[in-house]
Every structure is written in structure tokens, then in C-alpha cells.
Amino acid sequence: MIDFNIPPHTGAEEQYIQEAIEKRKLCGDGMFTRRCSEWMEQTLAVRHALLTTSCTHALEMAAVLTNIGTGDEVIMPSYTFVSTANAFVQRGAHIVFTDIRPDTMNLDERLVEDAVTPRTKVILPVHYAGVACDMDPLLDIARRYHLKVVEDAAQGIFSYYKGKALGSIGDYGCLSFHETKNLTMGEGGALLLQEDESLKKAEIIREKGTNRSQFFRGQIDKYTWVDYGSSYLPSELNAAYLWGQFTMFQEIQQDRMETWEFYHQAFQELEQAGYAARPVIPSYARHNAHMYYLKLEDLDTRTRFISYLKERGVMAVFHYIPLHSSPAGRKFGRFHGEDKYTTRESERLVRLPLFYGMGQESREKVVQTVKDFFTV
Ligand SMILES: *Cc1c(COP(=O)(O)O)cnc(C)c1O
């Protein structure tokens, strides 16, 4: 059987976990957390990076940093994971969903300005499949209406928009290191920040509302409760696993890219024959092989496709049920404009197995099984 996903493991991780244990410091913000943060700052060319317990938590921190409050509005796509919305619902915000572009499945930048109201505070692009949203028009709207931009770059590490790392473009960027993402620490994430002032506030939110981080740097002589906060710092054990992954990131990425390219090449014929659409990468985007998907004719074809593959030992999956049609989405938000593509395109999309080290034999089996579905 070919799994849909196996969490990345390179063999470099164990040694660092052992080191963390021997250091007798397991709680957050030790040596491995610091190494991971500095590595992200350098590699992604972002001013500040804070390791967090998940991308969900990074989004929650970003929500607090935007000062969003009851009744304020956030514009985001409906085609996303629940955490994108929950982080803002938790602060009392109202979610305004706008339609996606059918080519990238990303927020359609041309529809965002029309959804802006006097209550709008935040635009929240989600870089689906690690393929960049068209950020320049969104940044322009944000500047003209004094809005904050929070990037959900959960799937976007090592992806770029016009040469800039995803997550480093808006005011706040959120990455995920969940086991289904390119690099992992089990559960984990990072908050990327562009301003020193934001870092100060973020450190306080992450450290239970205290100024403990400043205390440890010797900048103040006692630490105390200074603002709202929670506990968003991961254990050193998790950070040590991630550090192992960071040291091997080129190998992981190269392997994923090979799988992606192999699929893309192999499915060209299917696309030309009109059976399935392949992912589109706009010229402004450099992607990270986070995901390989196909878009089939309709929901019924997809349902038959997934069970056909499953019977032959290939695990393919679909996601997301558009948030605006879910019970919570209806309660906490509204869809602005026409749902031309969100529902229709989401029902066509199916994700194929793609994970580090899946091997050529598995790639070939996936391709052959997919082709068989259409041609038998
Ligand atoms: C995975 C994912 C998240 C949540 O990440 P966690 O680290 O599991 O909290 C949020 N948004 C998107 C788009 C994701 O793919």
C-alpha cells in the first residue's frame, strides 16, 4: 500500500534529541529553539522568527498582534483549513470569505477590495499548496485602507513570491511543522515578524503575558505579568527534531521536487486529453512541492477515483469543505460576492501521495493507477 503521507524522518533527528536530553533542559527557548529561529531568519531572510507549538497557535498570536476585536472583519478564502478562521473567531472577529481563483485555488486578489468595509482590519491570504498568492495587489489594498496582512504560509516553507519567502511578505507570517508538512517537529509552527516592535509584543504573548524573554536576556532585572498572553513555546525535544530536519532540508526538498516533477510530467497527457487539470504555478511563484493534486471533472468522478485508487492500494485524499458552508462558518462569517469557484473547484480536487523518500517504484505505481482509472 502507498500511504498518502509518512512524516519526514532523515536519521539526523535522534542525535539532537539525545543532546537535548543530556543538556537537562527540555522546556522551551533552549539551544535548539534558538538554533531553529536563527536558521529560519537567515534562510528565509526574515527579520524575526519565533518557534511555536503549531501554526494554529502562530495564527492565534498574529490575531492578538493585529489588535482585532469584537465585530472587526477579516477577509480570507473559504477554501482553507479551519485554523485560519478560528484564530480570529476566538477574538470575536467576523469572517468575510471571498472567492478563490480557479487556477491556484488562492484568494482572488481582484475580489478583495470590494469586500472591504469600515470594520475590516485584516487581509489573510493562504498560500495553498505552497504556491504564492499574488501579494502585490493585496499589499496595495492593505496600505490604502490601513489593514494588516497575515499570511497563512502553513504549507509554504521554501516557497517564494517574486523572490521573497512566503510568510516574510505581510505583517505577520505563520508556518506549520505539523507531520503533514514538508518539514516537521510532530506538532509545531513558527511566527515570522518584520518589525522589532512586533517581536517585543509577540514574545510577551508567547510567554504567558510576561516579559520573561527580556529577563533572560538581562534587559530587565525581574519579570512580571505585563499583558495578555498564553503558552506558545514548544519543548526542546520537538525543536531538536526540527533542527535535524533543517540540517537535511535540501535533501528533503530535492526528493519532494522530484516526485512533483515526475507526476507533473506524467499527467500532461491526461490534461491534454481533458481528463484532469494539473496545478498551475504563476510566473511570480516558486513552489516547494508541498502538494500534488489533480482536478477531475466533478464530485462524482472524484469519489469514484478515490475509491478506485484505494482498492489498488494508493491512498489519495481530498480536503477542504469550504468554510462558509460549514455550521461554524455560517455562524461566524459570511461569503462576500458570488461563490463561482470555491465550492465547484473544491469538489474536483484530489491530492496524491507525496512524502519524503517515497521512492521511484511508488511514484510509478501512483501514476500507472491514475492512468488506468481514465483509460480502462
Ligand atoms: C496545516 C495547516 C494549518 C494548521 O497548522 P498546524 O500546525 O497543524 O496548526 C493552518 N492552515 C493551513 C492552510 C494548513 O495547511
The ligand as a MOL file (V3000), in Angstrom:
LIG
                    3D

  0  0  0     0  0            999 V3000
M  V30 BEGIN CTAB
M  V30 COUNTS 15 15 0 0 0
M  V30 BEGIN ATOM
M  V30 1 C -1.7000 22.7070 8.3060 0
M  V30 2 C -2.3820 23.9930 8.1570 0
M  V30 3 C -2.7060 24.8010 9.2550 0
M  V30 4 C -2.5450 24.3490 10.6770 0
M  V30 5 O -1.2510 24.0020 11.0350 0
M  V30 6 P -0.9870 23.3330 12.4520 0
M  V30 7 O 0.4930 23.4530 12.6100 0
M  V30 8 O -1.4430 21.9080 12.3440 0
M  V30 9 O -1.7300 24.0820 13.4830 0
M  V30 10 C -3.2680 26.0470 9.0170 0
M  V30 11 N -3.5250 26.4830 7.7740 0
M  V30 12 C -3.2450 25.7270 6.6860 0
M  V30 13 C -3.5380 26.2770 5.3340 0
M  V30 14 C -2.6810 24.4520 6.8470 0
M  V30 15 O -2.4230 23.7160 5.7650 0
M  V30 END ATOM
M  V30 BEGIN BOND
M  V30 1 1 1 2
M  V30 2 1 2 3
M  V30 3 2 2 14
M  V30 4 1 3 4
M  V30 5 2 3 10
M  V30 6 1 4 5
M  V30 7 1 5 6
M  V30 8 2 6 7
M  V30 9 1 6 8
M  V30 10 1 6 9
M  V30 11 1 10 11
M  V30 12 2 11 12
M  V30 13 1 12 13
M  V30 14 1 12 14
M  V30 15 1 14 15
M  V30 END BOND
M  V30 END CTAB
M  END
